[in-house]
Amino acid sequence: MNKNTSYVVRRLFLLILVLVLGLLALGIGLMVGYGILGKGQDPWAILSPAKWHELMSKFTGN
């Protein structure tokens, strides 16, 4: 690989790493906020689609 390709690959890897770490931090933050601070029953429940449907229906009224 030449110099330019190597630079692009490194930057792409860094971008993917930042996105993965950001999603991980978001998930952990949701679990802490819902399960510990919000007095929820199960911190893992916030990651289920059923819980998100329930939360969105509260806001939209559906």
mmCIF file as Biopython writes it, N, C-alpha, C and O atoms, coordinates in Angstrom:
data_model
#
loop_
_atom_site.group_PDB
_atom_site.id
_atom_site.type_symbol
_atom_site.label_atom_id
_atom_site.label_alt_id
_atom_site.label_comp_id
_atom_site.label_asym_id
_atom_site.label_entity_id
_atom_site.label_seq_id
_atom_site.pdbx_PDB_ins_code
_atom_site.Cartn_x
_atom_site.Cartn_y
_atom_site.Cartn_z
_atom_site.occupancy
_atom_site.B_iso_or_equiv
_atom_site.auth_seq_id
_atom_site.auth_asym_id
_atom_site.pdbx_PDB_model_num
ATOM 1   N N  . MET A ? 1  ? 0.841   -1.182 0.000  1.0 0.0 1  A 1 
ATOM 2   C CA . MET A ? 1  ? 0.000   0.000  0.000  1.0 0.0 1  A 1 
ATOM 3   C C  . MET A ? 1  ? 0.881   1.238  0.000  1.0 0.0 1  A 1 
ATOM 4   O O  . MET A ? 1  ? 1.945   1.284  0.616  1.0 0.0 1  A 1 
ATOM 5   N N  . ASN A ? 2  ? 0.396   2.221  -0.707 1.0 0.0 2  A 1 
ATOM 6   C CA . ASN A ? 2  ? 1.175   3.450  -0.711 1.0 0.0 2  A 1 
ATOM 7   C C  . ASN A ? 2  ? 0.795   4.313  0.493  1.0 0.0 2  A 1 
ATOM 8   O O  . ASN A ? 2  ? -0.050  3.938  1.306  1.0 0.0 2  A 1 
ATOM 9   N N  . LYS A ? 3  ? 1.426   5.451  0.583  1.0 0.0 3  A 1 
ATOM 10  C CA . LYS A ? 3  ? 1.280   6.317  1.746  1.0 0.0 3  A 1 
ATOM 11  C C  . LYS A ? 3  ? -0.152  6.845  1.905  1.0 0.0 3  A 1 
ATOM 12  O O  . LYS A ? 3  ? -0.668  6.889  3.022  1.0 0.0 3  A 1 
ATOM 13  N N  . ASN A ? 4  ? -0.792  7.242  0.812  1.0 0.0 4  A 1 
ATOM 14  C CA . ASN A ? 4  ? -2.142  7.797  0.876  1.0 0.0 4  A 1 
ATOM 15  C C  . ASN A ? 4  ? -3.166  6.741  1.290  1.0 0.0 4  A 1 
ATOM 16  O O  . ASN A ? 4  ? -4.065  7.026  2.081  1.0 0.0 4  A 1 
ATOM 17  N N  . THR A ? 5  ? -3.035  5.544  0.768  1.0 0.0 5  A 1 
ATOM 18  C CA . THR A ? 5  ? -3.971  4.476  1.109  1.0 0.0 5  A 1 
ATOM 19  C C  . THR A ? 5  ? -3.833  4.102  2.581  1.0 0.0 5  A 1 
ATOM 20  O O  . THR A ? 5  ? -4.833  3.880  3.262  1.0 0.0 5  A 1 
ATOM 21  N N  . SER A ? 6  ? -2.631  4.035  3.059  1.0 0.0 6  A 1 
ATOM 22  C CA . SER A ? 6  ? -2.392  3.714  4.459  1.0 0.0 6  A 1 
ATOM 23  C C  . SER A ? 6  ? -3.016  4.773  5.374  1.0 0.0 6  A 1 
ATOM 24  O O  . SER A ? 6  ? -3.585  4.441  6.413  1.0 0.0 6  A 1 
ATOM 25  N N  . TYR A ? 7  ? -2.910  6.025  4.990  1.0 0.0 7  A 1 
ATOM 26  C CA . TYR A ? 7  ? -3.496  7.119  5.765  1.0 0.0 7  A 1 
ATOM 27  C C  . TYR A ? 7  ? -5.017  6.994  5.816  1.0 0.0 7  A 1 
ATOM 28  O O  . TYR A ? 7  ? -5.621  7.164  6.875  1.0 0.0 7  A 1 
ATOM 29  N N  . VAL A ? 8  ? -5.626  6.700  4.689  1.0 0.0 8  A 1 
ATOM 30  C CA . VAL A ? 8  ? -7.075  6.566  4.623  1.0 0.0 8  A 1 
ATOM 31  C C  . VAL A ? 8  ? -7.552  5.369  5.453  1.0 0.0 8  A 1 
ATOM 32  O O  . VAL A ? 8  ? -8.562  5.468  6.148  1.0 0.0 8  A 1 
ATOM 33  N N  . VAL A ? 9  ? -6.851  4.265  5.388  1.0 0.0 9  A 1 
ATOM 34  C CA . VAL A ? 9  ? -7.229  3.072  6.149  1.0 0.0 9  A 1 
ATOM 35  C C  . VAL A ? 9  ? -7.130  3.347  7.646  1.0 0.0 9  A 1 
ATOM 36  O O  . VAL A ? 9  ? -8.007  2.944  8.410  1.0 0.0 9  A 1 
ATOM 37  N N  . ARG A ? 10 ? -6.080  4.023  8.065  1.0 0.0 10 A 1 
ATOM 38  C CA . ARG A ? 10 ? -5.941  4.356  9.485  1.0 0.0 10 A 1 
ATOM 39  C C  . ARG A ? 10 ? -7.055  5.272  9.958  1.0 0.0 10 A 1 
ATOM 40  O O  . ARG A ? 10 ? -7.598  5.082  11.047 1.0 0.0 10 A 1 
ATOM 41  N N  . ARG A ? 11 ? -7.394  6.255  9.156  1.0 0.0 11 A 1 
ATOM 42  C CA . ARG A ? 11 ? -8.470  7.189  9.525  1.0 0.0 11 A 1 
ATOM 43  C C  . ARG A ? 11 ? -9.824  6.482  9.545  1.0 0.0 11 A 1 
ATOM 44  O O  . ARG A ? 11 ? -10.651 6.767  10.412 1.0 0.0 11 A 1 
ATOM 45  N N  . LEU A ? 12 ? -10.058 5.588  8.629  1.0 0.0 12 A 1 
ATOM 46  C CA . LEU A ? 12 ? -11.304 4.830  8.588  1.0 0.0 12 A 1 
ATOM 47  C C  . LEU A ? 12 ? -11.405 3.926  9.815  1.0 0.0 12 A 1 
ATOM 48  O O  . LEU A ? 12 ? -12.470 3.828  10.424 1.0 0.0 12 A 1 
ATOM 49  N N  . PHE A ? 13 ? -10.318 3.274  10.178 1.0 0.0 13 A 1 
ATOM 50  C CA . PHE A ? 13 ? -10.295 2.450  11.378 1.0 0.0 13 A 1 
ATOM 51  C C  . PHE A ? 13 ? -10.570 3.288  12.621 1.0 0.0 13 A 1 
ATOM 52  O O  . PHE A ? 13 ? -11.317 2.859  13.501 1.0 0.0 13 A 1 
ATOM 53  N N  . LEU A ? 14 ? -9.982  4.466  12.704 1.0 0.0 14 A 1 
ATOM 54  C CA . LEU A ? 14 ? -10.199 5.358  13.838 1.0 0.0 14 A 1 
ATOM 55  C C  . LEU A ? 14 ? -11.658 5.804  13.909 1.0 0.0 14 A 1 
ATOM 56  O O  . LEU A ? 14 ? -12.227 5.879  14.998 1.0 0.0 14 A 1 
ATOM 57  N N  . LEU A ? 15 ? -12.255 6.094  12.792 1.0 0.0 15 A 1 
ATOM 58  C CA . LEU A ? 15 ? -13.661 6.495  12.744 1.0 0.0 15 A 1 
ATOM 59  C C  . LEU A ? 15 ? -14.566 5.362  13.221 1.0 0.0 15 A 1 
ATOM 60  O O  . LEU A ? 15 ? -15.488 5.592  14.004 1.0 0.0 15 A 1 
ATOM 61  N N  . ILE A ? 16 ? -14.313 4.156  12.759 1.0 0.0 16 A 1 
ATOM 62  C CA . ILE A ? 16 ? -15.112 3.000  13.173 1.0 0.0 16 A 1 
ATOM 63  C C  . ILE A ? 16 ? -14.928 2.743  14.665 1.0 0.0 16 A 1 
ATOM 64  O O  . ILE A ? 16 ? -15.897 2.432  15.358 1.0 0.0 16 A 1 
ATOM 65  N N  . LEU A ? 17 ? -13.719 2.865  15.163 1.0 0.0 17 A 1 
ATOM 66  C CA . LEU A ? 17 ? -13.451 2.669  16.580 1.0 0.0 17 A 1 
ATOM 67  C C  . LEU A ? 17 ? -14.203 3.694  17.430 1.0 0.0 17 A 1 
ATOM 68  O O  . LEU A ? 17 ? -14.777 3.336  18.458 1.0 0.0 17 A 1 
ATOM 69  N N  . VAL A ? 18 ? -14.206 4.946  17.021 1.0 0.0 18 A 1 
ATOM 70  C CA . VAL A ? 18 ? -14.918 5.993  17.757 1.0 0.0 18 A 1 
ATOM 71  C C  . VAL A ? 18 ? -16.424 5.730  17.738 1.0 0.0 18 A 1 
ATOM 72  O O  . VAL A ? 18 ? -17.089 5.922  18.756 1.0 0.0 18 A 1 
ATOM 73  N N  . LEU A ? 19 ? -16.971 5.298  16.611 1.0 0.0 19 A 1 
ATOM 74  C CA . LEU A ? 19 ? -18.391 4.988  16.536 1.0 0.0 19 A 1 
ATOM 75  C C  . LEU A ? 19 ? -18.772 3.821  17.442 1.0 0.0 19 A 1 
ATOM 76  O O  . LEU A ? 19 ? -19.796 3.875  18.123 1.0 0.0 19 A 1 
ATOM 77  N N  . VAL A ? 20 ? -17.965 2.778  17.456 1.0 0.0 20 A 1 
ATOM 78  C CA . VAL A ? 20 ? -18.246 1.615  18.303 1.0 0.0 20 A 1 
ATOM 79  C C  . VAL A ? 20 ? -18.164 2.007  19.775 1.0 0.0 20 A 1 
ATOM 80  O O  . VAL A ? 20 ? -19.027 1.621  20.563 1.0 0.0 20 A 1 
ATOM 81  N N  . LEU A ? 21 ? -17.147 2.764  20.153 1.0 0.0 21 A 1 
ATOM 82  C CA . LEU A ? 21 ? -17.017 3.198  21.543 1.0 0.0 21 A 1 
ATOM 83  C C  . LEU A ? 21 ? -18.160 4.136  21.943 1.0 0.0 21 A 1 
ATOM 84  O O  . LEU A ? 21 ? -18.625 4.101  23.082 1.0 0.0 21 A 1 
ATOM 85  N N  . GLY A ? 22 ? -18.602 4.961  21.019 1.0 0.0 22 A 1 
ATOM 86  C CA . GLY A ? 22 ? -19.739 5.838  21.294 1.0 0.0 22 A 1 
ATOM 87  C C  . GLY A ? 22 ? -21.025 5.059  21.511 1.0 0.0 22 A 1 
ATOM 88  O O  . GLY A ? 22 ? -21.795 5.372  22.419 1.0 0.0 22 A 1 
ATOM 89  N N  . LEU A ? 23 ? -21.266 4.041  20.683 1.0 0.0 23 A 1 
ATOM 90  C CA . LEU A ? 23 ? -22.453 3.203  20.867 1.0 0.0 23 A 1 
ATOM 91  C C  . LEU A ? 23 ? -22.384 2.419  22.172 1.0 0.0 23 A 1 
ATOM 92  O O  . LEU A ? 23 ? -23.398 2.238  22.846 1.0 0.0 23 A 1 
ATOM 93  N N  . LEU A ? 24 ? -21.207 1.961  22.525 1.0 0.0 24 A 1 
ATOM 94  C CA . LEU A ? 24 ? -21.031 1.257  23.788 1.0 0.0 24 A 1 
ATOM 95  C C  . LEU A ? 24 ? -21.318 2.189  24.971 1.0 0.0 24 A 1 
ATOM 96  O O  . LEU A ? 24 ? -21.990 1.794  25.923 1.0 0.0 24 A 1 
ATOM 97  N N  . ALA A ? 25 ? -20.816 3.402  24.910 1.0 0.0 25 A 1 
ATOM 98  C CA . ALA A ? 25 ? -21.067 4.374  25.975 1.0 0.0 25 A 1 
ATOM 99  C C  . ALA A ? 25 ? -22.549 4.731  26.056 1.0 0.0 25 A 1 
ATOM 100 O O  . ALA A ? 25 ? -23.080 4.917  27.151 1.0 0.0 25 A 1 
ATOM 101 N N  . LEU A ? 26 ? -23.217 4.828  24.917 1.0 0.0 26 A 1 
ATOM 102 C CA . LEU A ? 26 ? -24.651 5.110  24.905 1.0 0.0 26 A 1 
ATOM 103 C C  . LEU A ? 26 ? -25.421 3.979  25.574 1.0 0.0 26 A 1 
ATOM 104 O O  . LEU A ? 26 ? -26.303 4.234  26.395 1.0 0.0 26 A 1 
ATOM 105 N N  . GLY A ? 27 ? -25.103 2.744  25.236 1.0 0.0 27 A 1 
ATOM 106 C CA . GLY A ? 27 ? -25.784 1.599  25.836 1.0 0.0 27 A 1 
ATOM 107 C C  . GLY A ? 27 ? -25.574 1.523  27.337 1.0 0.0 27 A 1 
ATOM 108 O O  . GLY A ? 27 ? -26.516 1.269  28.088 1.0 0.0 27 A 1 
ATOM 109 N N  . ILE A ? 28 ? -24.347 1.740  27.774 1.0 0.0 28 A 1 
ATOM 110 C CA . ILE A ? 28 ? -24.059 1.702  29.210 1.0 0.0 28 A 1 
ATOM 111 C C  . ILE A ? 28 ? -24.766 2.854  29.920 1.0 0.0 28 A 1 
ATOM 112 O O  . ILE A ? 28 ? -25.283 2.683  31.024 1.0 0.0 28 A 1 
ATOM 113 N N  . GLY A ? 29 ? -24.788 4.009  29.296 1.0 0.0 29 A 1 
ATOM 114 C CA . GLY A ? 29 ? -25.481 5.154  29.886 1.0 0.0 29 A 1 
ATOM 115 C C  . GLY A ? 29 ? -26.984 4.926  30.001 1.0 0.0 29 A 1 
ATOM 116 O O  . GLY A ? 29 ? -27.595 5.303  31.000 1.0 0.0 29 A 1 
ATOM 117 N N  . LEU A ? 30 ? -27.578 4.314  28.985 1.0 0.0 30 A 1 
ATOM 118 C CA . LEU A ? 30 ? -29.001 3.991  29.054 1.0 0.0 30 A 1 
ATOM 119 C C  . LEU A ? 30 ? -29.290 2.997  30.165 1.0 0.0 30 A 1 
ATOM 120 O O  . LEU A ? 30 ? -30.272 3.139  30.894 1.0 0.0 30 A 1 
ATOM 121 N N  . MET A ? 31 ? -28.442 2.000  30.291 1.0 0.0 31 A 1 
ATOM 122 C CA . MET A ? 31 ? -28.651 0.984  31.322 1.0 0.0 31 A 1 
ATOM 123 C C  . MET A ? 31 ? -28.496 1.572  32.722 1.0 0.0 31 A 1 
ATOM 124 O O  . MET A ? 31 ? -29.283 1.251  33.613 1.0 0.0 31 A 1 
ATOM 125 N N  . VAL A ? 32 ? -27.505 2.418  32.928 1.0 0.0 32 A 1 
ATOM 126 C CA . VAL A ? 32 ? -27.308 3.042  34.233 1.0 0.0 32 A 1 
ATOM 127 C C  . VAL A ? 32 ? -28.460 4.000  34.534 1.0 0.0 32 A 1 
ATOM 128 O O  . VAL A ? 32 ? -28.990 4.009  35.645 1.0 0.0 32 A 1 
ATOM 129 N N  . GLY A ? 33 ? -28.838 4.792  33.559 1.0 0.0 33 A 1 
ATOM 130 C CA . GLY A ? 33 ? -29.906 5.754  33.771 1.0 0.0 33 A 1 
ATOM 131 C C  . GLY A ? 33 ? -31.249 5.099  34.046 1.0 0.0 33 A 1 
ATOM 132 O O  . GLY A ? 33 ? -31.996 5.563  34.908 1.0 0.0 33 A 1 
ATOM 133 N N  . TYR A ? 34 ? -31.566 4.040  33.336 1.0 0.0 34 A 1 
ATOM 134 C CA . TYR A ? 34 ? -32.856 3.369  33.510 1.0 0.0 34 A 1 
ATOM 135 C C  . TYR A ? 34 ? -32.847 2.428  34.702 1.0 0.0 34 A 1 
ATOM 136 O O  . TYR A ? 34 ? -33.776 2.449  35.510 1.0 0.0 34 A 1 
ATOM 137 N N  . GLY A ? 35 ? -31.847 1.628  34.823 1.0 0.0 35 A 1 
ATOM 138 C CA . GLY A ? 35 ? -31.839 0.571  35.834 1.0 0.0 35 A 1 
ATOM 139 C C  . GLY A ? 35 ? -31.429 1.027  37.215 1.0 0.0 35 A 1 
ATOM 140 O O  . GLY A ? 35 ? -31.944 0.509  38.207 1.0 0.0 35 A 1 
ATOM 141 N N  . ILE A ? 36 ? -30.521 1.975  37.312 1.0 0.0 36 A 1 
ATOM 142 C CA . ILE A ? 36 ? -29.995 2.351  38.627 1.0 0.0 36 A 1 
ATOM 143 C C  . ILE A ? 36 ? -30.575 3.696  39.077 1.0 0.0 36 A 1 
ATOM 144 O O  . ILE A ? 36 ? -31.147 3.794  40.163 1.0 0.0 36 A 1 
ATOM 145 N N  . LEU A ? 37 ? -30.432 4.713  38.255 1.0 0.0 37 A 1 
ATOM 146 C CA . LEU A ? 37 ? -30.925 6.033  38.641 1.0 0.0 37 A 1 
ATOM 147 C C  . LEU A ? 37 ? -32.442 6.132  38.537 1.0 0.0 37 A 1 
ATOM 148 O O  . LEU A ? 37 ? -33.077 6.806  39.349 1.0 0.0 37 A 1 
ATOM 149 N N  . GLY A ? 38 ? -33.022 5.472  37.554 1.0 0.0 38 A 1 
ATOM 150 C CA . GLY A ? 38 ? -34.458 5.563  37.334 1.0 0.0 38 A 1 
ATOM 151 C C  . GLY A ? 38 ? -35.262 4.525  38.083 1.0 0.0 38 A 1 
ATOM 152 O O  . GLY A ? 38 ? -36.478 4.452  37.904 1.0 0.0 38 A 1 
ATOM 153 N N  . LYS A ? 39 ? -34.646 3.743  38.893 1.0 0.0 39 A 1 
ATOM 154 C CA . LYS A ? 39 ? -35.300 2.712  39.697 1.0 0.0 39 A 1 
ATOM 155 C C  . LYS A ? 39 ? -36.067 1.704  38.840 1.0 0.0 39 A 1 
ATOM 156 O O  . LYS A ? 39 ? -37.118 1.215  39.253 1.0 0.0 39 A 1 
ATOM 157 N N  . GLY A ? 40 ? -35.557 1.398  37.672 1.0 0.0 40 A 1 
ATOM 158 C CA . GLY A ? 40 ? -36.156 0.368  36.834 1.0 0.0 40 A 1 
ATOM 159 C C  . GLY A ? 40 ? -35.868 -1.014 37.395 1.0 0.0 40 A 1 
ATOM 160 O O  . GLY A ? 40 ? -34.969 -1.180 38.220 1.0 0.0 40 A 1 
ATOM 161 N N  . GLN A ? 41 ? -36.620 -1.989 36.955 1.0 0.0 41 A 1 
ATOM 162 C CA . GLN A ? 41 ? -36.448 -3.328 37.488 1.0 0.0 41 A 1 
ATOM 163 C C  . GLN A ? 41 ? -35.182 -3.991 36.944 1.0 0.0 41 A 1 
ATOM 164 O O  . GLN A ? 41 ? -34.382 -4.525 37.713 1.0 0.0 41 A 1 
ATOM 165 N N  . ASP A ? 42 ? -35.002 -3.961 35.660 1.0 0.0 42 A 1 
ATOM 166 C CA . ASP A ? 42 ? -33.899 -4.679 35.031 1.0 0.0 42 A 1 
ATOM 167 C C  . ASP A ? 42 ? -33.156 -3.732 34.083 1.0 0.0 42 A 1 
ATOM 168 O O  . ASP A ? 42 ? -33.754 -3.250 33.121 1.0 0.0 42 A 1 
ATOM 169 N N  . PRO A ? 43 ? -31.875 -3.451 34.325 1.0 0.0 43 A 1 
ATOM 170 C CA . PRO A ? 43 ? -31.145 -2.542 33.433 1.0 0.0 43 A 1 
ATOM 171 C C  . PRO A ? 43 ? -31.083 -3.029 31.988 1.0 0.0 43 A 1 
ATOM 172 O O  . PRO A ? 43 ? -31.002 -2.209 31.073 1.0 0.0 43 A 1 
ATOM 173 N N  . TRP A ? 44 ? -31.120 -4.358 31.757 1.0 0.0 44 A 1 
ATOM 174 C CA . TRP A ? 44 ? -31.049 -4.883 30.396 1.0 0.0 44 A 1 
ATOM 175 C C  . TRP A ? 44 ? -32.352 -4.652 29.635 1.0 0.0 44 A 1 
ATOM 176 O O  . TRP A ? 44 ? -32.367 -4.737 28.407 1.0 0.0 44 A 1 
ATOM 177 N N  . ALA A ? 45 ? -33.439 -4.365 30.336 1.0 0.0 45 A 1 
ATOM 178 C CA . ALA A ? 45 ? -34.739 -4.188 29.684 1.0 0.0 45 A 1 
ATOM 179 C C  . ALA A ? 45 ? -34.767 -2.974 28.760 1.0 0.0 45 A 1 
ATOM 180 O O  . ALA A ? 45 ? -35.513 -2.959 27.781 1.0 0.0 45 A 1 
ATOM 181 N N  . ILE A ? 46 ? -33.972 -1.969 29.059 1.0 0.0 46 A 1 
ATOM 182 C CA . ILE A ? 46 ? -33.981 -0.762 28.232 1.0 0.0 46 A 1 
ATOM 183 C C  . ILE A ? 46 ? -33.447 -1.028 26.830 1.0 0.0 46 A 1 
ATOM 184 O O  . ILE A ? 46 ? -33.704 -0.241 25.919 1.0 0.0 46 A 1 
ATOM 185 N N  . LEU A ? 47 ? -32.718 -2.106 26.640 1.0 0.0 47 A 1 
ATOM 186 C CA . LEU A ? 47 ? -32.167 -2.417 25.321 1.0 0.0 47 A 1 
ATOM 187 C C  . LEU A ? 47 ? -33.122 -3.240 24.460 1.0 0.0 47 A 1 
ATOM 188 O O  . LEU A ? 47 ? -32.809 -3.522 23.303 1.0 0.0 47 A 1 
ATOM 189 N N  . SER A ? 48 ? -34.281 -3.631 24.996 1.0 0.0 48 A 1 
ATOM 190 C CA . SER A ? 48 ? -35.221 -4.446 24.225 1.0 0.0 48 A 1 
ATOM 191 C C  . SER A ? 48 ? -36.136 -3.563 23.383 1.0 0.0 48 A 1 
ATOM 192 O O  . SER A ? 48 ? -36.513 -2.476 23.823 1.0 0.0 48 A 1 
ATOM 193 N N  . PRO A ? 49 ? -36.498 -4.006 22.189 1.0 0.0 49 A 1 
ATOM 194 C CA . PRO A ? 49 ? -37.404 -3.225 21.329 1.0 0.0 49 A 1 
ATOM 195 C C  . PRO A ? 49 ? -38.783 -3.021 21.957 1.0 0.0 49 A 1 
ATOM 196 O O  . PRO A ? 49 ? -39.423 -2.000 21.705 1.0 0.0 49 A 1 
ATOM 197 N N  . ALA A ? 50 ? -39.248 -3.962 22.761 1.0 0.0 50 A 1 
ATOM 198 C CA . ALA A ? 50 ? -40.560 -3.817 23.392 1.0 0.0 50 A 1 
ATOM 199 C C  . ALA A ? 50 ? -40.574 -2.617 24.347 1.0 0.0 50 A 1 
ATOM 200 O O  . ALA A ? 50 ? -41.564 -1.888 24.411 1.0 0.0 50 A 1 
ATOM 201 N N  . LYS A ? 51 ? -39.497 -2.416 25.074 1.0 0.0 51 A 1 
ATOM 202 C CA . LYS A ? 51 ? -39.426 -1.281 26.008 1.0 0.0 51 A 1 
ATOM 203 C C  . LYS A ? 51 ? -39.407 0.038  25.245 1.0 0.0 51 A 1 
ATOM 204 O O  . LYS A ? 51 ? -40.015 1.014  25.685 1.0 0.0 51 A 1 
ATOM 205 N N  . TRP A ? 52 ? -38.712 0.080  24.098 1.0 0.0 52 A 1 
ATOM 206 C CA . TRP A ? 52 ? -38.672 1.302  23.305 1.0 0.0 52 A 1 
ATOM 207 C C  . TRP A ? 52 ? -40.036 1.590  22.698 1.0 0.0 52 A 1 
ATOM 208 O O  . TRP A ? 52 ? -40.432 2.751  22.591 1.0 0.0 52 A 1 
ATOM 209 N N  . HIS A ? 53 ? -40.757 0.552  22.300 1.0 0.0 53 A 1 
ATOM 210 C CA . HIS A ? 53 ? -42.108 0.743  21.775 1.0 0.0 53 A 1 
ATOM 211 C C  . HIS A ? 53 ? -43.014 1.316  22.871 1.0 0.0 53 A 1 
ATOM 212 O O  . HIS A ? 53 ? -43.816 2.214  22.615 1.0 0.0 53 A 1 
ATOM 213 N N  . GLU A ? 54 ? -42.881 0.795  24.075 1.0 0.0 54 A 1 
ATOM 214 C CA . GLU A ? 54 ? -43.665 1.283  25.205 1.0 0.0 54 A 1 
ATOM 215 C C  . GLU A ? 54 ? -43.337 2.750  25.504 1.0 0.0 54 A 1 
ATOM 216 O O  . GLU A ? 54 ? -44.243 3.552  25.730 1.0 0.0 54 A 1 
ATOM 217 N N  . LEU A ? 55 ? -42.053 3.101  25.505 1.0 0.0 55 A 1 
ATOM 218 C CA . LEU A ? 55 ? -41.650 4.473  25.785 1.0 0.0 55 A 1 
ATOM 219 C C  . LEU A ? 55 ? -42.133 5.431  24.694 1.0 0.0 55 A 1 
ATOM 220 O O  . LEU A ? 55 ? -42.616 6.522  24.998 1.0 0.0 55 A 1 
ATOM 221 N N  . MET A ? 56 ? -42.007 5.035  23.444 1.0 0.0 56 A 1 
ATOM 222 C CA . MET A ? 56 ? -42.441 5.909  22.343 1.0 0.0 56 A 1 
ATOM 223 C C  . MET A ? 56 ? -43.959 6.086  22.332 1.0 0.0 56 A 1 
ATOM 224 O O  . MET A ? 56 ? -44.459 7.154  21.979 1.0 0.0 56 A 1 
ATOM 225 N N  . SER A ? 57 ? -44.684 5.047  22.717 1.0 0.0 57 A 1 
ATOM 226 C CA . SER A ? 57 ? -46.141 5.175  22.748 1.0 0.0 57 A 1 
ATOM 227 C C  . SER A ? 57 ? -46.581 6.134  23.849 1.0 0.0 57 A 1 
ATOM 228 O O  . SER A ? 57 ? -47.620 6.780  23.714 1.0 0.0 57 A 1 
ATOM 229 N N  . LYS A ? 58 ? -45.825 6.241  24.924 1.0 0.0 58 A 1 
ATOM 230 C CA . LYS A ? 58 ? -46.136 7.221  25.975 1.0 0.0 58 A 1 
ATOM 231 C C  . LYS A ? 58 ? -45.995 8.649  25.464 1.0 0.0 58 A 1 
ATOM 232 O O  . LYS A ? 58 ? -46.773 9.527  25.834 1.0 0.0 58 A 1 
ATOM 233 N N  . PHE A ? 59 ? -45.001 8.875  24.612 1.0 0.0 59 A 1 
ATOM 234 C CA . PHE A ? 59 ? -44.768 10.219 24.095 1.0 0.0 59 A 1 
ATOM 235 C C  . PHE A ? 59 ? -45.703 10.576 22.943 1.0 0.0 59 A 1 
ATOM 236 O O  . PHE A ? 59 ? -46.116 11.728 22.815 1.0 0.0 59 A 1 
ATOM 237 N N  . THR A ? 60 ? -46.037 9.602  22.111 1.0 0.0 60 A 1 
ATOM 238 C CA . THR A ? 60 ? -46.870 9.887  20.937 1.0 0.0 60 A 1 
ATOM 239 C C  . THR A ? 60 ? -48.356 9.683  21.208 1.0 0.0 60 A 1 
ATOM 240 O O  . THR A ? 60 ? -49.189 10.181 20.450 1.0 0.0 60 A 1 
ATOM 241 N N  . GLY A ? 61 ? -48.704 8.969  22.262 1.0 0.0 61 A 1 
ATOM 242 C CA . GLY A ? 61 ? -50.108 8.745  22.580 1.0 0.0 61 A 1 
ATOM 243 C C  . GLY A ? 61 ? -50.749 7.619  21.798 1.0 0.0 61 A 1 
ATOM 244 O O  . GLY A ? 61 ? -51.971 7.475  21.828 1.0 0.0 61 A 1 
ATOM 245 N N  . ASN A ? 62 ? -49.968 6.819  21.101 1.0 0.0 62 A 1 
ATOM 246 C CA . ASN A ? 62 ? -50.519 5.703  20.325 1.0 0.0 62 A 1 
ATOM 247 C C  . ASN A ? 62 ? -50.603 4.449  21.142 1.0 0.0 62 A 1 
ATOM 248 O O  . ASN A ? 62 ? -51.045 3.415  20.641 1.0 0.0 62 A 1 
#
